[in-house]
Amino acid sequence: MLDKNNVKSYLLIIIMAFVLYNPQLLIQSVKNGMLVCYNSVIPSLYIFMVFANYRAKPEIMELLSIPFRWYGRLMKVKDNYFSGCLAVSLLGGFAVGANYINELKRRGYSEKSLSVLSVAMINNSFSYCVFATGFSAYGNVVPGLILYASLTAASMITAFIFSFLYEYNIVSSCNNAPTSNINIVSAIKKSVDTILVICGFVIFFNVICEVISLYTSCNILINIFSAVFMEVTCGTLKILNYFKNNIYLLCFSLSVFPVCTLCQVYHFTGNSDIIRKLLLSRLIHTPISVLILSILINLFPTVLHVNSNIMPKFVLYSQTPELSSVMFLITAVFIIISDKNKLFTKYE
């Protein structure tokens, strides 16, 4: 049997051999991954991560819970805090949902209930579906809104089905449970740490996608679907490039949990049962999301009108990614300085 240390050593040797064999491909793929982080990951996540980590006022979560309290009751959760977490998770995406899973665990939720609730909470973000995917392909946000609605509804329906397949005890109200009361500076620091981890995964899997693309260029289908199952931005880009504006394939690619996303979720939650439930949930989630998408398109047939001046390209916030990205880089620099001079930690 190979232990983990041996596996890591072998992987390192393989990576080093590849770097020596084709350094230019590595440089280009790392550059592409960094551009994805700059144009997509940081602008779509930074503000949501700061908000998700800043829980100084629990009454804010109580207010956010109002639209989703009915769903909490369906999921046998009497704690309104879950409904507030769900609201922010559905907007913020995978990383926000994974971080809130940890918060619910700290409030006393069982592992069994968390593995089911995670199916609803860990999903594509609003900004990714609407702007990065919908606007890139169609030149307007309406198709992205329909994609987001389909995927979100499918996640909530699938989690509801799982609540019967994997029964757990009713989660009582946790009004007396302690909540995180970190200040805004700590929230920013934690957000930067989280996004740096995400960017690391995105860059690493972009390199893998480029390598796979190099050796499967003669087979377009293998090329595309390997990217879809490896990293979400790579998969979306290839579908936009090869299949133009096929919204059903876009829905399929966004419904799938790629390896990169699963690695991120496991990194933040450390719960292998959540990963298993997320993988199993796709068997139900994918057909449901495509079905809902089909119904919405039939109800609103004009939403797929393509602006002829818009060429399919994957650039989120292509005009102004700078604001969020520059803010992120500035705070990252200050955090690096703070490790030495304690500029931030003295206020905690």
N, C-alpha and C positions, 0 to 999 in steps of 0.2 A: 504494500500500500504506500502511496505517495503522501507524505505529510504536506501541510500548507507551505512550509518553508521551501521544500523542494519544488513545488509547483511555481511559487513566486520566482525562484531562481531560474527555472526553465523558461518562464515567460520573459524574464529580463534578458536572457541570452537570445531568445528569438527576436525580441524587439531590437536589441543591439545589432543583431545580424541584418535585420531588415534596414535599419538606419544606414549601415555601411553599404548595403546593396543598392538602395534607392533613396538617397538623402533628399533629393529634390521633391519627390512625392510627399515625404514626411513634412517638409517645410511648407509646401502648398496646402496640405490638408490641415495642418495646425493653423495656418493663416485663415483658411476658410472657417474653421471652427471658432476662431477668435472673432471673426466678422459676424458670425451668427450670434455670438454672445453679445457683441456690441449693438447689433441692429435689432435683436429679437429678445434674448433672455433678460438682459438688464432692464430695458425700457418696460417690458411687460410685467416684470416681477418686483422690481425694487420697491415701489410705493406700497404694493400690497404686502410685501414681506415686512416692511416697517410697521404698517398698521396691524398686521397679524401678531407681531411680537410685542406691540405696545398695548398692554392690557391694564393700564393704571386705573381705569374706571370700569368696573364690571357692569355698571348700568348701561354702558354702550352695547355690550353683548346682549343684554336683556332687550334693548330696543331693536337690535338687528334680528333677534330671534322671532319677532312677531310674524313675518310672512311665512315662516317655516315651522311654526309650532304644531300645526296640523300634521305635518310629516313626522315630527318627533313622536307624536302620539301613535301614529301608524307603526313606527319602528320600536314601539314599547319603551320609549325614553321620556320620562317625565321631567327631566332636567332641561330647562329652557336654554341653558348654556350650550348644549349640543346644537340646538337650532341656530343660535348665533354663529357658532363655529362653522356650521354647514353653509350659512349664507356667505361668509367670507371665503370659505374654501372653494365654493362653486365659482366665485369671481376670480380668485387668485391662482387656482390651478394646483398641480401635483404637489409642489413643495409646501404650499400653504396648508393644504389638506393633511399632508404627512406630519407637519409640525403641530397641527391641532390635535392629531391623534395622540401625540405625546401629552398634550395638555389634558385631554380627557382621561388618559391613563392615570395621570397624577391626581385627578379628581375621584378616582376609585372605580372607573369603568373596568369591567372584566375583559380579559384577553379575547374571549369568545365574542362578546358584543362588539369590541373594537374591530375585529376582523370582518364583521358584517357591515358595520357602519362605515368602514373605510371604502367600501365599494361605492357609496354615495358621495363621500367627501373627497376622494382622490380622482380628479377629473381634469380635462383640459381647461385652461383659463379662458375667461371671456375675451381678453385682448388677443390671445393667440388665434382663437377661432374666427373672431370678427375681422381683425385687421391683418394678421399675418397670413391667414388662409383665404378668407372670403374676399377681402379687398384686393389682395394680390392677384387673385384669379379673375375677378369680375369687375373691378373698378368701383364697386360700391359695397356698403357694409351689410346690405340686406341678406345676401346669400350666407354670409358669415353668421349673422344672427340666427338664421334657420339651422345652420350646422350646429351652433352652440346649443340652441333649444333642443334639437334632436338628441345630441350627446348627453346633455344634462338630464333630460327626461328619462333617457334609457338608463342612466346610472341610478337614478332614484327608484325606478321601477325594478331594476335588477336587485338592488339592495333590499327592497321590500320582499321580493321573492326569496332571497337568501335568508331573510328573517324567519321564514317557515322551514326552509331546508336545514338551517343550522340554528336551532332554537337556543335562546339564552334568556336568563332571568330579566324581568322588567327592571330597567334602570330607574331607581327612585330619584326624587329631587335632591340635588346636591347644593342647596342654598347655603349651607354652612361650610361647604368645602372651601379650602383656601384657593385663591387665584393668584396668578402671577401679577405682581405690582412693580414691574421694572420701569425705570424712567425712559424717556425718549432716547437718551444717549445710548443706553444699554440695548434698546430695541434696534437702533441703527447699527450698532456693532454686531449684534446677532444676525441681522439681515445681511450685512456684508459677508460675514462668515458663511452663511447659507448659500448665497449666490456664488461665492467663489468656489464652493464645492460643486454646485450645479455646473458652472462653467468648465470646471475640470473634467467632469463626466462628459459634457457635450463635446469638448475638444478631443478627448480620448476616443470617443465613439465616432466622431467625424473622421479621424484617422483610419479607423477600422473600415468605415464605409468606403473611403477612398481606395483602400487596398482591395476590398471586395469588388468594387467597381472596375478596378484595373484588370482583374482576372476574370470578370464575367461580362466584359463589354460586348462580347459576341452574342450574349443571350439577354435581351432587354428585360424579359419578365423576371429572371433570376436577379438581375441587377436591381430592379425596382423593388421587388418584394423583400430582398435581403436588407435593403435600406429601410423599408417600412418597419421591419421587425427588429432593426438595430437601433435607430435613432429617429425621433419624430420629425425633426426639421429636415433631415436628409430624405426621408420618405416623402414628405410633403413636396419638397423641391422637385424630386424626380417625377412624381405624378403630375405636377403642374407642367413640367417640361415635356413629358412624353404623351400624356393624355389630355393636355390642354385644360379644359374646364369641366372634366367629369366629376361632378359634385358627389356622386355615389362612391367613387373610389377615394375621394378626399375624406368622406365620412368613414369609410372602412379604415383608412390609414390612421385617422385620429381616434378611432375606437380601439384599435389594437394597442396593447401596452408593450412598447419596445423594450429591449434589454436595458437600454440606457435609463429609461424611466424607472424600471423595476429596481435597478441598482441604486438610484437616488432614493427611492422610497425605503428600501431596506437600510440604507445608510442612516436615514433620519429616524426610522422607527425601530430598527433592529428586531423586527418581528417577522419570522419566516411564514407564520400562518397567514398574515396579511397578504404576503406575496402570493401564496397559494390561492387564497380567495380571489384576489384580483385577476389572476390568470384564469381561474374557472369562470369568473363572472363574464369574461369576454365571450364565452360560448352563448350566453344569453344577451349580453349587451349589444354585440355587433349586429345581429339580425334585427333587434328591436330598434336600434338607432337608425338603421337604413330604412326600416318600415315607417317610422315616424317622419323621417326626411321625405320619403315618397309621398306620404299623406300631405305634408305641408306644401310640397312643390305642386301637387295637384290642386290644392286650395289657392295657392298664389303662383300661378304659372309664369308670370312675368318677371319673377325675381331673378331668373337666370339670364336675363339680358346682359350680354357682354359688351363692355365698352371697347370698341375696335382700337382705340388708342392705347389700351392697356395690354401690354405683353405679359404673359404669365412670368412672374419672377417673385422670389421669396425674399422680401425685404420689409420687415415690420417697421412701421413708422419711418418709411424711407426718406421722408423729408426732414424729420426732426427727431432722430434718436439721441441727439447730442445732449439734451438737457438732463435726462435721467442718467445717461451713461457718464457724463462729466460729474454729476452729483455723486454717483457711486464711486468713481475713481478718487474724487477728493476725500470722501469719507474713508475710503480704504487707506489712503496715504496717512491720514490723521490717526487711524487705528494702528498702523505700523509704527508711527512715532510714539503713540501712547504706550506701546509695549516697553519702551525704553524710559520715557519721561513721565509716565502715568498721567498724561493730560486728561484722559477720560475717566480712568478707573477711580480717581480720587473723589468723583462725584457720585459714585454708586453707593 
